Amino acid sequence: MHISGIAFRHLLRLLLVIPALLICYLLAALALGWLPANRGWQPPAGGIPIYLDSNGVHTSLIMPIKTDAMDWSAAFPPEHIRRPDQYARSPYISIGWGSKVFFLTIQNWEDLSAGKALAALAFDQSVLHVEYLPQPTEGKDTRRILLSPEQYRRLADFIRRSAPVDANGQARQEKGYHYGDNDAFYAAHGRYNPIITCNQWTRDALASAGVRTALWSPFVQPLFWQLEK
């Protein structure tokens, strides 16, 4: 098939623009990841422990199921998970936000295809992933953060605003979708895209509570960098 000179030049420009945009994106993520929001934050002497948790690609927030500030089992009832008989008494809950395509159609990395990746990045609908968990263990990928009751209330308000609820105040479950026996998925507000990723949602949640965090964090690492400073 013959390609005209004009068409070839347009194609060449496109091939040059895509990597240039990718490089600019990565440089911006690095620069804004090193710059802090809430620079002066200091953890209180006492308060409510939460955890920033990561699998290396995606982050979520782990919080006590019940405190004076929030009862997460009311919004995300244990009856929605497969084995409430086994996990309903779990002391902690993990909540993460992300792409509906990624969360609901990709169980393993082998399920990931170029088409699904593009669908997720092209302003995909979002969902919340909620897990009932035991007491977290601190480690390289699980960082404990202490919040005052007021800071925790602000965090809880941010998370609650992320999910539409029914007349009973319960989040709208994406029925039939689970990774295991202790989790469920829920409809969420917002669209997943290269600017607002799962990790940026976590960053925004922490920022709402006044925690020191990155100015922008589409990736995992800046969230941990800022907590180490």
C-alpha positions as CSV (number, residue, x, y, z in Angstrom):
1,M,0.0,0.0,0.0
2,H,1.4,3.4,-1.0
3,I,1.8,6.1,1.7
4,S,2.0,9.7,0.5
5,G,4.8,11.9,1.7
6,I,2.4,14.0,3.8
7,A,0.9,10.9,5.5
8,F,4.4,9.6,6.2
9,R,5.5,12.8,7.8
10,H,2.3,12.8,10.0
11,L,3.0,9.2,11.0
12,L,6.6,10.1,11.8
13,R,5.6,13.0,14.0
14,L,3.2,10.8,15.9
15,L,5.8,8.2,16.5
16,L,8.1,10.9,17.9
17,V,5.4,12.7,20.0
18,I,4.2,9.5,21.9
19,P,7.6,8.7,23.5
20,A,8.1,12.5,24.2
21,L,4.8,12.6,26.0
22,L,5.7,9.5,28.0
23,I,9.0,11.0,29.0
24,C,7.4,14.2,30.1
25,Y,4.8,12.2,32.1
26,L,7.5,10.3,33.9
27,L,9.6,13.4,34.6
28,A,6.5,15.2,36.0
29,A,5.7,12.2,38.2
30,L,9.2,12.1,39.6
31,A,9.4,15.9,40.2
32,L,5.9,16.2,41.8
33,G,6.4,13.0,43.7
34,W,9.5,14.5,45.4
35,L,7.6,17.8,46.3
36,P,5.5,17.6,49.4
37,A,1.9,18.6,50.2
38,N,1.2,19.2,53.9
39,R,4.9,19.7,54.5
40,G,4.6,20.5,58.1
41,W,2.5,17.5,59.1
42,Q,3.6,15.6,62.2
43,P,1.9,12.5,63.5
44,P,0.1,13.0,66.8
45,A,1.3,11.5,70.1
46,G,-1.8,9.3,70.2
47,G,-4.7,8.6,67.9
48,I,-6.0,6.1,65.3
49,P,-3.6,3.9,63.4
50,I,-4.1,3.4,59.6
51,Y,-1.8,1.8,57.1
52,L,-0.7,2.7,53.6
53,D,-0.5,-0.7,51.8
54,S,1.0,-1.5,48.4
55,N,1.4,-4.6,46.2
56,G,4.1,-2.7,44.3
57,V,1.7,-1.3,41.7
58,H,-1.5,-0.4,43.5
59,T,-2.1,1.2,47.0
60,S,-4.9,1.0,49.4
61,L,-5.6,2.2,52.9
62,I,-6.2,-0.2,55.8
63,M,-8.2,1.2,58.7
64,P,-9.9,-0.1,61.8
65,I,-13.4,-1.5,61.1
66,K,-15.0,0.4,64.0
67,T,-14.0,3.6,65.8
68,D,-15.9,6.4,67.4
69,A,-15.5,8.3,64.1
70,M,-16.6,5.6,61.6
71,D,-18.1,2.2,61.4
72,W,-17.0,0.9,58.0
73,S,-19.2,-2.3,58.3
74,A,-22.3,0.0,57.9
75,A,-21.2,1.2,54.5
76,F,-19.5,-2.0,53.4
77,P,-21.4,-4.7,55.3
78,P,-19.7,-8.1,55.8
79,E,-22.8,-9.8,54.2
80,H,-21.4,-8.7,50.8
81,I,-18.3,-10.9,51.1
82,R,-18.3,-14.6,50.3
83,R,-17.5,-15.8,53.8
84,P,-18.9,-13.4,56.4
85,D,-19.0,-16.3,58.8
86,Q,-15.2,-16.4,58.7
87,Y,-14.3,-12.8,58.2
88,A,-17.1,-10.6,59.6
89,R,-15.2,-10.2,62.9
90,S,-12.0,-9.0,61.2
91,P,-10.6,-5.9,63.0
92,Y,-9.5,-4.0,59.9
93,I,-10.8,-3.1,56.5
94,S,-8.8,-2.2,53.3
95,I,-10.2,0.2,50.8
96,G,-8.7,1.0,47.4
97,W,-10.0,2.9,44.3
98,G,-9.2,2.0,40.7
99,S,-10.2,1.1,37.2
100,K,-13.3,-1.0,36.7
101,V,-11.7,-2.9,33.8
102,F,-8.6,-3.7,35.8
103,F,-10.4,-4.7,39.0
104,L,-13.3,-6.7,37.6
105,T,-11.7,-8.4,34.5
106,I,-8.1,-9.0,35.5
107,Q,-7.7,-11.6,38.2
108,N,-4.0,-12.4,37.3
109,W,-1.3,-10.5,35.3
110,E,-1.9,-13.2,32.6
111,D,-5.4,-11.7,32.1
112,L,-3.9,-8.3,31.1
113,S,-4.1,-7.5,27.4
114,A,-3.2,-4.3,25.4
115,G,-6.9,-3.8,24.8
116,K,-7.8,-3.9,28.5
117,A,-4.9,-1.6,29.4
118,L,-6.0,1.0,26.8
119,A,-9.6,0.7,28.0
120,A,-8.6,1.3,31.6
121,L,-6.4,4.3,30.7
122,A,-9.0,5.9,28.4
123,F,-11.1,7.4,31.3
124,D,-12.5,4.1,32.6
125,Q,-15.2,4.0,35.2
126,S,-14.0,3.4,38.7
127,V,-14.8,1.0,41.6
128,L,-13.8,0.5,45.2
129,H,-12.2,-2.7,46.3
130,V,-12.9,-3.5,50.0
131,E,-11.3,-6.3,52.0
132,Y,-11.9,-7.5,55.6
133,L,-8.5,-8.1,57.1
134,P,-6.7,-9.1,60.3
135,Q,-4.3,-6.8,62.1
136,P,-1.7,-5.5,59.5
137,T,2.0,-6.2,60.0
138,E,4.3,-3.2,59.2
139,G,6.9,-3.8,56.6
140,K,8.4,-2.4,53.4
141,D,5.1,-2.3,51.6
142,T,2.8,-1.6,54.6
143,R,3.4,1.7,56.5
144,R,1.7,2.6,59.7
145,I,0.3,6.2,60.0
146,L,-1.1,7.7,63.2
147,L,-4.0,10.1,62.8
148,S,-5.8,12.3,65.3
149,P,-9.6,11.7,65.6
150,E,-10.3,14.8,63.6
151,Q,-7.8,13.9,60.8
152,Y,-9.3,10.4,60.7
153,R,-12.8,11.9,60.3
154,R,-11.6,13.9,57.4
155,L,-10.1,10.8,55.8
156,A,-13.3,8.9,56.4
157,D,-15.4,11.7,54.8
158,F,-13.2,11.6,51.7
159,I,-13.6,7.9,51.3
160,R,-17.3,8.0,51.9
161,R,-17.7,10.7,49.2
162,S,-15.9,8.3,46.8
163,A,-18.8,5.9,46.7
164,P,-22.5,6.4,45.8
165,V,-24.8,5.0,48.5
166,D,-28.4,3.7,48.7
167,A,-31.2,4.8,51.0
168,N,-29.7,2.7,53.8
169,G,-26.3,4.4,53.5
170,Q,-24.7,1.3,52.0
171,A,-22.3,1.5,49.0
172,R,-23.7,0.0,45.8
173,Q,-22.1,-3.4,45.4
174,E,-20.8,-4.8,42.1
175,K,-22.4,-8.1,42.7
176,G,-20.7,-11.3,41.7
177,Y,-17.2,-10.0,41.7
178,H,-14.6,-11.1,44.3
179,Y,-10.9,-11.9,44.4
180,G,-11.4,-14.1,47.5
181,D,-13.7,-14.9,50.4
182,N,-13.1,-11.7,52.3
183,D,-13.6,-9.0,49.7
184,A,-16.2,-7.2,47.5
185,F,-16.4,-4.4,44.9
186,Y,-18.5,-1.3,44.9
187,A,-19.4,1.5,42.4
188,A,-17.3,4.6,42.8
189,H,-17.3,8.2,41.7
190,G,-14.7,9.5,39.3
191,R,-12.9,8.2,36.2
192,Y,-9.6,6.4,36.1
193,N,-7.1,7.9,33.7
194,P,-3.3,8.5,33.5
195,I,-3.6,11.6,35.7
196,I,-6.0,10.3,38.3
197,T,-4.8,6.8,39.1
198,C,-5.5,4.4,42.0
199,N,-2.4,5.8,43.7
200,Q,-3.4,9.4,43.1
201,W,-6.8,8.6,44.8
202,T,-4.8,7.3,47.8
203,R,-2.7,10.4,47.7
204,D,-5.8,12.6,47.7
205,A,-7.3,10.7,50.6
206,L,-4.1,11.2,52.7
207,A,-3.9,14.9,51.7
208,S,-7.5,15.4,52.8
209,A,-6.5,14.2,56.3
210,G,-3.5,16.6,56.4
211,V,-0.9,13.9,56.1
212,R,2.4,14.7,54.4
213,T,2.2,13.3,50.9
214,A,3.3,14.0,47.3
215,L,1.9,16.8,45.2
216,W,1.1,14.2,42.5
217,S,1.5,10.5,42.7
218,P,0.3,8.4,39.8
219,F,2.7,5.7,41.1
220,V,3.3,4.0,44.4
221,Q,6.7,5.1,45.4
222,P,6.2,8.9,46.1
223,L,3.6,8.0,48.7
224,F,6.2,6.1,50.7
225,W,9.0,8.6,50.0
226,Q,7.1,11.4,51.7
227,L,6.3,9.4,54.8
228,E,10.0,8.7,55.2
229,K,10.9,12.4,55.3
